Amino acid sequence: MDAQTRDFIGAPVNLSALDLYILSLLDRGLQTPYDLHSKGRLSLGSTLPALNRLEGAGFVRQKAPSGSSKRPRHWFQLSAAGRKQARGGWIPLLMDLPPSDLDAVLRLVDVAQHYRASSTDIAVFLEAAVAERRLPARSGTSAACEKRDALGLTTTKGAWDAARLKAEGRFLAGLAKSLRQKSAKRPKR
């Protein structure tokens, strides 16, 4: 474990994959909620509350808008603490159990790749996400509920969830395989 990893593992800050992704996108030069929406593929409905949370925590600051416009523009920049989290706050999440949300997994992978994490570490993370999706789906339905389910919606929803998890697992396994192949082709330094 390197010094950068040790520095972030003990950090008291609990940022979500979305928070870290937004910090990373700001570190890459995106500055407005519209930039985060159009280039980062984030909804404004999740971006604006996250930016407010990150601003309240001292990770981002609003910049004064440049130019004169009838509509106010909200520009954001990273604070020193935000830059530190963007560049290393994702490391503990990559070493932990992956989130169940596919978007969160893919955001963490994007951030890790941007900051040049090892392909092997990212592949291990993706393989853990695949393993999580292979666990049997928990059925919270009782026989009584299934009898009342005249349209079969409970059964259909369970089948849909199982099919979605299986498809996500195949997709993530393919990503992990390509990363492992990529790292195997790279010459050792």
JOJOPE-V514324 format. One record per pair of residues at least 4 apart in sequence whose ideal C-beta (glycine too) atoms are under 7 Angstrom apart, sorted by the first residue. I is the first residue (numbers start at 1). J is the second residue. Records with the same first field share a line. If there is no record, write none. Layout:
I: J + J
This chain:
1: 5 + 6
3: 7
4: 8 + 88
5: 9 + 91
7: 88
8: 88 + 89 + 91 + 92
9: 92
11: 89
13: 85 + 89
15: 19 + 20 + 85 + 89
17: 21 + 93 + 99 + 104 + 107 + 108
18: 22 + 46 + 50 + 104 + 107
19: 23 + 50 + 54
20: 24 + 85 + 86 + 89 + 90 + 111
21: 25 + 107 + 110 + 111
22: 26 + 36 + 47 + 50 + 51 + 54
23: 27 + 54 + 59 + 78 + 82 + 85 + 86
24: 28 + 86 + 111 + 114
25: 30 + 36 + 40
26: 30 + 60 + 76 + 77 + 78 + 86
27: 78 + 83 + 86 + 87
28: 114
30: 35 + 36 + 39 + 40
31: 35 + 75 + 76 + 77
32: 73 + 74 + 75
33: 37 + 44 + 47 + 48 + 51 + 74
34: 38
35: 39
36: 40 + 42 + 47
37: 42 + 43 + 44 + 47
42: 46 + 47
43: 47
44: 48
46: 50
47: 51
48: 52
49: 53
50: 54
51: 55 + 60 + 76
52: 56
53: 57
54: 59 + 60 + 82
55: 60 + 61 + 62
58: 79 + 81
59: 78 + 79 + 81 + 82 + 85
60: 76 + 77 + 78 + 79 + 82
61: 77 + 79
62: 74 + 75 + 76
63: 75 + 76 + 77
65: 72 + 73 + 75
69: 73
78: 82 + 83 + 86
80: 84
81: 85
82: 86
83: 87
84: 88
85: 89
87: 115
90: 94 + 108 + 111 + 112
91: 95
92: 96
93: 108
94: 108 + 112 + 117 + 121 + 125
97: 128
98: 105 + 125 + 128 + 129 + 132
99: 104 + 105
100: 132
101: 105
102: 106 + 168
103: 107
104: 108
105: 109 + 129 + 172
106: 110
107: 111
108: 112
109: 113 + 122 + 126
110: 114
111: 115
112: 117 + 122
113: 117 + 122
117: 121 + 122
119: 123 + 179 + 182 + 183
120: 124 + 183
121: 125
122: 126 + 179
123: 127 + 176 + 179 + 180
124: 128
125: 129
126: 130 + 172 + 175 + 176
127: 131 + 176
128: 132
129: 133 + 172
130: 134 + 169 + 172 + 173 + 176
133: 165 + 168 + 169
134: 169
137: 158 + 161 + 162 + 165
139: 158
141: 145 + 146 + 154
143: 147
144: 148
145: 149 + 154
146: 154 + 155
149: 153 + 154 + 155
152: 156
153: 157
154: 158
155: 159
156: 160
157: 161
158: 162
159: 163
160: 164
161: 165
162: 166
163: 167
164: 168
165: 169
166: 170
167: 171
168: 172
169: 173
170: 174
171: 175
172: 176
173: 177
174: 178
175: 179
176: 180
177: 181
178: 182
179: 183
180: 184
181: 185
182: 186
